[in-house]
Amino acid sequence: MKFAEYYDKVHGGWLGRVVGSQLGAPLEFLPFKYTQWKYCDKGTKEIDYYIKKPNPQAVNDDEIYEILGLLALEEKGVNITSKDIAQHWDEKLYKAQYTAEKAALKNIRKGIFPPDSASNDNGNFWYDAIGGQMKADIWGLIAPGCPKIAAKYAEIDGSVAHQGVGIDGELYLAAIVANTFETSDLPTLIQQSLEVLPLESEYRIFVEKCIQIAEKYPNWRNGRKKMVEEWNIIRTQLRSEAKSWRRRRLFLKYFHGVHVLPNAGIIVLSLLYGANDKKDPFGRPICIAGMMAMDTDCNCGNIGTIMGTLYGADKIPKKWTKPLRDEFHTYVKGHEDWKISELSDRIAKIGVKVMKAKCPEKSITE
């Protein structure tokens, strides 16, 4: 792949990430029925654009950790470790940490490093929440066409704050993004990217159920309903097995919006139901994810990266990207203000180094 083509796809991926975050943020954790009533005319209409004017200066905590991953690669080289990433968290995070990441950072600052920082035994009862999955995109962007390499980096990063299916979600989404550089068919992407997970992975099994749901139910609302039913069976079982009362009462007692599995279901269903949309093939899967509720900024952001990488920056409709003004902002100490185009260039340049070292048969050329 030529660098110009690679950069265009990376640029598209990060534009898509920010588009998804901006669309999803105002909908985050709103009840599904409320979203349908308020924004979908009681389920008779569809969201097809931002429901709130994008604020280019807004900061979303989801992307902060991906910037830290990039900085770790730039400063430590392509052979980074989980401890390298943990040290960057310690040095550069000062605001907006939640659930598993908050618990892990607390452990890191006590001198408890990965993988112990992610352990329920050390107070991280959110270890299978969405945090790993939400920050997977960067690892796919730096490993175009090399899903196993993307998954390896995702595992290194994921183990800072997550365990089990919490890490599996990061592996899977990283693999999808990596595969997007070579595969444009969304159903194929969803299926082939499962290969980075073992057959017995509960995450993989749940995704496979969601694929079957999409095949059986042509309407996305009906598909979501069935997915939620499947998740509640798993949630009830997880609650009965929970060793921590905090995990049982605060995370699994009710239908909590941050567990990785139902949000993975939303991503998969949104991509499948939005595939091959004639009117807005880039935006439709993002909008479906927004309408499905739960952790919408994470889900829409992940989907935005996938769709943006698939199409490349030049082919994303300007109605989505123009309001962003090429701005991106974070709560990473010393790295708060960026241009999306310049950030994409830095990601692509690290990707060149990663590919040369880890996947030379597909290295990027000038």
N, C-alpha and C positions, 0 to 999 in steps of 0.2 A: 504494500500500500504506500502511496506517495504521501508525504507529510501534509500537503495541502488538503487532500481528501480526509486524512485522519483528523487534522485540526478542525475541519468543518463539522465532522461528526461529534467530536468532543465539545465544540462550541455549541452545537445543537443540543447535545445532551445536557449541558449546564443551563442553557436557556430554558430547556424544557423543565429542568429541575425547579428553577425559580418560578416559571409559569405555574407549575403544579402547586408549589408552596403558596403562591399568592391566591390562587383559586381556592385551595383547600383550607387555608388558615381561618377564614371567617365561619366555616362550617364545622370546625373541629369539635368533636364530642357532642354536637347537637343531636338530640334524639332523632332517629330515622323518621318517625311520624311527623315531628315538627318540621324537619327539612322538607318533607313532601308537602305539608300544608303551606308552609311559608314561601318556599321557593319553586315549587312544582305544581302550584294550583291544585292542591289536594291529590296529587299523583296523576293529573291529566296532562301536564306539560313537563318539559325537560329543561334543565340548566344547560345552556350552550355557550356561556361566556362568564367572565368574572362577575360574581354577585356584588362585589364591592370594588371600587376603583383601586387598582394596585398602588401600593406605596413603595416606591423603589428604595426608600431608606429603611424600611422595616427589616428587622432581624428575626430569622427563624432559627430556633435552637437546633433543628434537625441537621442543617448543613455545617454547623460549627465543627462537628467531629470529623467531617470529611476534609475540612481545611487542615485540621490537626494531622490527619493522615498524610496529606500532601506535604506539609511542613516537615514531618518526620522523614519522609522519603528524600526530600531535598537536603536535609541536614545530616542524616545518618546513612543515606545510600539505599540501594535497592534491597539489601538484606536486613531490613528492619525486623525488630522483635516486638512482642507484646509489651515488654518493659519499656522499650523506646517510646511507644505510643503513650503508655501510662505516664511516663515522665513529661511528655508534652502536655498531657492533660493537667498535670500538677503545676507546671510552669505557666500555662497560658489561659486556663479557664478561670473566669471570675464571675460569671453570671449565667443564669438560665440553665441549670442542670435539674433533671427530673428522673424519677423512678430508678431504673437500673444504673444509669450513668451517674446519678447523684450518689447512690449507695457505693458504687465502685470508686468514685473519686474520694469519698470519705475514707474508704479503706486505704487507698493509695497514699493519702496524706497521713495515715497512721503507720505507713511502711509496709502495708499488705499489698503485694503486687500480683499481677495475673499469674495463674488463673484463680488464685485464692480471692482476689478482689471481687470476683463474680459469684462467690459461693454463698448459698443460703446460710451456711454455718457462720459466715461473717456478716450477716445482716442483709444480704442482697436477695430478698425474696422476690424481686422483680426479674430474676435472671432469664426468664423466657418471655419477657415483654418485647415490644416492637423495636427497641433501640438499635439492635444489631442490623435488622432488616432496613431500617430507615437510612443508615449510613453506608449502605453497600455500594452505591453507584460509583464512587471514585475508583474502586478496585476493578470494576469492569471497564471503566474508561481507560485505565492505564494498561490493560491487557487485551487489546482488540483481537478477537478471534481465538483467544487462549483462555477458555473458561476455567480450566484447572488451575492456571496461574492466578486468575482473578479470585477463585475460591480459596486458594492458599493464603493470599493476603487478607481476604475476608475473615478467615479463621484466626489469623494472627490478631486482627483488630477486634473481632467479636469476642474473644476470650478475655478481654479487659473487663467487660461488664456482663457477659452472658454465658449461659451454658445450654446444652441440649438443643431443643428446637429454636431457642433464641439465637444460637450461632448458625443453625441450619438456614434460617431465614436470610442471614447476611450472605452465606455461601450461594444460595439460590438466586437472589437478586443480582449479585455480582456476576454470576454466570450468565444470566439473561442479558445484562448490559454488554458483556464481552461478546456473546454470540450475536448480538444485534448488528455488529460490524459486518457480519457475513451472511446473516439470515434475515430476510425481511418478512417472512410469513409468521404472524403472531402465534397461531396454534403450534407451529413447529418449534418456535422459540420456547414456548412454555413447556413443551414435552421434552425437548432435547436437553434443556438446562437442568432437568431433574437428575441427569447422569452424575452430577457432582455430589449427590447425596446417596447414602446407602439405601437399599431397598426397604429396610426395616425402619427407616426414619419416619417418625410420626408426622413430621412436617411434609415429607414426600407423599405419604399416604393421604394426608388431608388435601394436598394439591390435586392428587389424582381423583379424589372424590369430587372436587370442584370442577374438574374437566368434564367428568360424567354429568354433573348437574347442568352445566352449560349446554351439553348435548341434548339433555332431556327437556329442559325448560327454555323455550325460545325468548321469553320475556325476562329481562334482567331483574325486575322486582320479585318475580316468583323464584328465580334462581337464588337471589339473596336470601329470601325467606328459608329456602331449603338449606342453604349453607349455614345459616344461623342455627337451625335445628341440629345439624351435625355438630357444630361447635359446642352447643349447650350440653350435649352428651359427653363430650370430652371434658368440658369445664367442670361438670359435676364429678367426674371421676378424679380429676386433678385436685379438686377441693377435698375429696375424701382421703386423698393420699398426702395432703399437705402436712408437713411436720411443724411448720411455723404458724402460730395463731394469726400473726400479721398477714402472712400470705393467704391464709384461709379467709380471714375477715375483710381485709382491705383490697385484695386483688381478685379473689375467686368466688366470693360469696354471691355477688351479683354479676350482671353482664357488664364487665369492665371493658373499656374501649381500647386498652393498650396491649392486650395479649397478642403475640405475634400471629397466632393461627387464624383468627377471624379476619385480621387485616391482610394476611396473605391471601385468604379467600377472596377478599374484595379486589385485590390487585389482579389476581388471575381471572376472575369473572369479568372485571371491567375491560381487560385486554381482549378477552374472547368475545364479549358482547359488542365491543367497539370495533372489532377487526373489520377492515374493508368498508368502513363507513364512507359513503360517497360524498357527503356534504363537507365534513371536516375530519378527515382520517387522523390528523394529529390530535385535535382537541377532544374528540368524542370519548375515547377511553378515560381521559382525565376527568371529564364532566360526569361520566357514569360513576366513577369512584367518589367524586364529591357528593353525589346524590345518595350513595350507599351509606353514608355516615361513618361513625367511629373515628379513627385517627386520620382524618381526611388530609391534613397537610403532609403527613408522611406518605400516605398512599398515593395521593395525586402527584407528589414530588417524585417518587420512584417511577411512576408511570410516565411522567413528563420526561425524565431522563431517557427511558426506553424509547419513547416515541421521537424525542428530539435527536437521539443518536441514530435512530433508524432513518430519519429523513434528512438530517444535517441542517445546519443553521440556515442555509440559503433557501430551504424549502419549507420552513415553518412560516405559516401565515403571519404577516406583519401585525395583524390585529392583536395577536397574542404577545409579541415581543416588543413592539414599539413603546407601550406604556412602562416597560421596565427601565428604559433609558440607559441600558448597558451598565446599571448599577447593581452592586451586591455588597451587603454589609454583614459583619459578624460580631460576636463577643469574644474574639480570640485576641488576647493581649498583644498589641503591636501589629496586628493584621486586621484591623476593623473595616477598612474601606478598600473596595476593589472595583475594577471594571470587569464585567463578565467576560469580555473578549480577552483581557490580559490574564485573568485567572485561567481561562481555557487554554491559553498558550502555555502557561506553566504546567498545567496538567499534561498537555500533549508532549511537552519536552521531557517530563519525567517518564511518560509512557514510552518514548523512544529508548530511554536507558533501560527500562524494565524489559522491553521486548528484546533488546540486544543481549541482555544477560540471561533472561529466563525463557525466551521463546524465539530464538534466532532464526528459525525457519520462516517466521512471519514478521521479520523486523521491518521497521518503517524506513523508507528511503526518501531522500530529498527530491 
